[in-house]
Amino acid sequence: MILVFIALVLALPALKVGDSAPNFVLKNQDGQEISFKDQLGDGPVVVFVYHKGTYRRDKRMLKGFRFYKKQFIAQNATVFGVSANSEAKIAKTKSKYNLKYDLLSDPEHTIKALWGIKRKGTHQEARTTFVFSPTGELRYVYKSESWTKTHARKALSAVKKINKKEKFSIADEEEEMDGIMTIFEDEAAEQWDDEVDVTEEDRRDTARMLEGLATEEEGMKVKTAKKSKNIKETTQTSEL
């Protein structure tokens, strides 16, 4: 409590890539205290912040990380979802959506205070995903209030870069998207076999994810083609 109060008074700035995150201790859905620093050392750590488990955008965010659960496990990455909801509420959310990662209760808005993720014009936390190296260095931040279904795949891409000891970059967007589409198509059918409580809404959400990714993939191809054309025209002009 004292640490949170000091952070609020000092108005700590938002974490930036390269920073080491201040530690926090929050309770998970089982009432167990989770210390951020205790999660470091073995592999990358992903912390995503959402509002409530009842909003559609939050549902997509939560389900997105569930969708990639096997990929994160394969990368030895630990994932946590954080909200201001009570322990009872996050326990219900975890059970309802059959989530394979811990949710943390942050009623005192510790993360917002320490990591500087206040949403403009509101008192809410901004929907944000943080990806840390095993040493606790912030390597990637993704903020999006609308495209919440993309948080998980962006985080997974960053985790892979960390494990390869590379700086995160999405310069080769077309190659990244091809891999993402393969993951989604392979797991779209497979995940229903693993989860007995899948609802029709889950199936519709997955269909929308695939449709949205297909549209995004097409957009990236057009963007890449335009870049190639501009480079070619610039080269020809220079030769003249």
C-alpha positions in Angstrom: 0.0 0.0 0.0 2.8 2.5 0.9 4.6 1.7 -2.4 1.4 2.3 -4.4 0.7 5.5 -2.6 4.3 6.8 -3.3 3.9 5.8 -7.0 0.7 7.7 -7.3 2.1 10.8 -5.6 5.2 10.8 -7.8 3.2 10.1 -11.0 5.7 7.6 -12.3 6.1 7.7 -16.1 5.1 4.9 -18.3 7.6 2.0 -18.6 9.7 2.2 -21.8 11.5 -0.6 -23.6 14.8 -1.2 -21.9 13.5 -0.3 -18.4 13.5 -2.8 -15.5 10.0 -3.1 -14.1 9.3 -2.3 -10.4 8.2 -5.4 -8.6 4.6 -6.0 -7.6 2.9 -8.7 -5.5 -0.7 -9.5 -6.4 -3.1 -12.4 -5.6 -4.2 -14.8 -8.2 -7.6 -16.5 -8.6 -6.7 -19.0 -5.9 -5.7 -16.3 -3.3 -2.0 -17.1 -3.8 0.4 -14.2 -3.7 2.4 -13.8 -6.9 5.6 -11.7 -6.9 6.7 -10.5 -10.3 10.4 -10.8 -9.5 9.9 -14.4 -8.5 8.7 -15.2 -12.0 11.9 -14.1 -13.6 14.9 -16.2 -14.5 13.4 -19.2 -16.4 12.0 -17.6 -19.5 10.2 -14.5 -20.8 7.3 -13.1 -18.8 4.2 -11.7 -20.4 1.8 -9.4 -18.4 -1.3 -8.2 -20.1 -3.8 -5.7 -18.5 -7.5 -5.8 -19.3 -10.6 -4.0 -17.9 -13.2 -6.6 -17.1 -13.9 -10.1 -18.2 -17.4 -9.1 -19.3 -16.5 -6.7 -22.1 -16.3 -8.1 -25.6 -12.8 -6.7 -26.2 -11.6 -8.1 -23.0 -13.0 -11.5 -23.9 -11.1 -11.5 -27.1 -8.0 -10.5 -25.3 -8.4 -13.3 -22.7 -9.2 -15.9 -25.4 -6.4 -14.8 -27.6 -3.9 -15.8 -24.9 -5.7 -19.0 -24.4 -5.5 -19.7 -28.1 -1.7 -19.4 -28.1 -1.2 -21.4 -24.8 0.8 -24.2 -26.4 3.0 -21.7 -28.2 3.8 -19.8 -25.0 4.5 -23.0 -23.2 6.8 -24.2 -26.0 8.7 -20.9 -25.6 9.0 -21.4 -21.8 7.1 -18.1 -21.3 4.9 -17.3 -18.3 1.7 -15.4 -18.9 -0.4 -13.3 -16.5 -3.6 -11.4 -17.0 -4.2 -8.5 -14.7 -7.4 -6.5 -13.9 -8.9 -4.6 -11.0 -11.5 -7.4 -10.5 -11.7 -9.2 -7.2 -10.2 -12.7 -6.6 -13.7 -14.2 -6.8 -14.4 -12.5 -10.1 -11.1 -13.5 -11.7 -11.6 -17.1 -10.5 -15.0 -17.1 -12.2 -13.5 -15.6 -15.4 -10.7 -18.2 -15.5 -13.2 -21.1 -15.0 -15.7 -19.7 -17.5 -13.2 -19.3 -20.3 -11.1 -22.4 -19.4 -7.9 -20.3 -19.2 -4.6 -22.0 -18.9 -2.8 -19.1 -17.2 -3.1 -17.2 -14.0 -5.2 -14.1 -13.6 -4.2 -11.5 -11.0 -6.4 -9.3 -8.9 -5.3 -5.6 -8.7 -8.0 -3.7 -6.9 -5.6 -1.0 -5.7 -4.5 -0.3 -9.3 -0.8 -1.2 -8.5 0.2 -1.8 -12.1 -1.4 1.4 -13.3 0.6 3.4 -10.7 3.9 1.6 -11.0 4.0 1.0 -14.7 2.2 4.2 -15.9 -0.6 2.8 -18.1 -3.5 5.1 -17.3 -6.0 5.3 -20.1 -6.4 8.9 -21.4 -9.5 10.7 -20.2 -10.4 7.9 -17.7 -9.3 6.4 -14.5 -9.0 3.0 -16.1 -5.9 1.2 -17.0 -5.1 1.1 -20.7 -5.3 -2.3 -22.3 -1.6 -3.0 -22.6 0.6 -6.0 -23.0 4.2 -6.1 -21.6 6.8 -8.6 -22.6 9.9 -9.0 -20.3 13.1 -10.9 -20.8 14.1 -13.5 -18.1 16.2 -10.7 -16.4 13.2 -8.4 -16.1 14.1 -6.0 -18.8 11.0 -4.7 -20.7 11.5 -5.7 -24.3 8.2 -5.0 -25.9 5.0 -3.0 -25.2 1.7 -3.2 -27.2 -1.2 -1.0 -26.5 -4.6 -1.3 -28.3 -8.1 -0.7 -27.0 -9.7 -1.8 -30.2 -7.6 -4.6 -31.7 -7.5 -6.7 -28.5 -7.4 -10.0 -30.4 -3.9 -9.0 -31.6 -2.3 -8.7 -28.2 -1.5 -12.4 -27.8 0.1 -12.8 -31.2 2.2 -9.7 -30.8 3.4 -10.9 -27.5 4.3 -14.3 -28.9 6.3 -12.7 -31.6 8.2 -10.7 -29.0 8.8 -13.8 -26.9 10.3 -15.6 -29.8 12.6 -12.7 -30.5 13.8 -12.7 -26.9 14.5 -16.4 -27.0 16.6 -15.9 -30.1 18.4 -13.0 -28.4 17.2 -10.7 -31.2 15.8 -7.2 -30.9 12.0 -7.2 -31.5 11.0 -6.0 -34.9 8.1 -6.6 -37.3 10.0 -5.4 -40.3 9.4 -8.8 -42.0 5.6 -8.5 -41.5 4.6 -10.8 -44.3 6.7 -13.7 -43.0 5.3 -13.1 -39.5 1.7 -13.1 -40.7 2.2 -16.3 -42.7 3.3 -18.0 -39.5 0.5 -16.6 -37.5 -2.1 -17.8 -40.0 -0.6 -21.3 -39.9 -0.9 -21.3 -36.1 -4.5 -20.2 -36.2 -5.6 -22.6 -38.9 -3.9 -25.5 -37.2 -5.3 -24.7 -33.7 -8.7 -23.5 -34.7 -10.0 -27.1 -35.0 -7.6 -28.6 -32.4 -8.5 -26.4 -29.5 -12.1 -27.6 -29.5 -10.9 -31.1 -28.8 -9.0 -29.9 -25.7 -11.8 -27.9 -24.1 -15.1 -29.5 -23.3 -16.9 -26.2 -22.3 -16.5 -24.4 -25.6 -19.5 -22.4 -26.4 -20.9 -21.3 -29.8 -19.6 -17.8 -28.9 -16.1 -19.2 -28.8 -16.5 -20.7 -32.2 -17.8 -17.4 -33.6 -14.9 -15.5 -32.0 -12.4 -17.9 -33.6 -14.1 -17.5 -37.0 -13.9 -13.7 -36.6 -10.2 -13.9 -35.6 -9.4 -16.0 -38.7 -11.4 -13.6 -40.9 -9.7 -10.6 -39.4 -6.2 -12.1 -39.8 -7.0 -13.0 -43.4 -8.0 -9.3 -44.1 -4.9 -8.1 -42.2 -2.7 -10.5 -44.2 -4.1 -9.2 -47.5 -3.5 -5.6 -46.3 0.1 -6.3 -45.5 0.7 -7.9 -48.9 -0.7 -4.7 -50.5 1.5 -2.6 -48.3 4.6 -4.6 -49.1 3.8 -4.4 -52.8 3.5 -0.6 -52.6 6.9 -0.4 -50.8 8.6 -2.6 -53.4 7.1 -0.4 -56.2 8.2 2.8 -54.6 11.8 1.4 -54.1 11.9 0.3 -57.7 10.7 3.7 -59.0 13.2 5.6 -56.8 16.0 3.4 -58.1 15.0 4.0 -61.7 14.8 7.8 -61.1 18.3 7.7 -59.5 19.7 6.0 -62.6 18.3 8.7 -64.8 
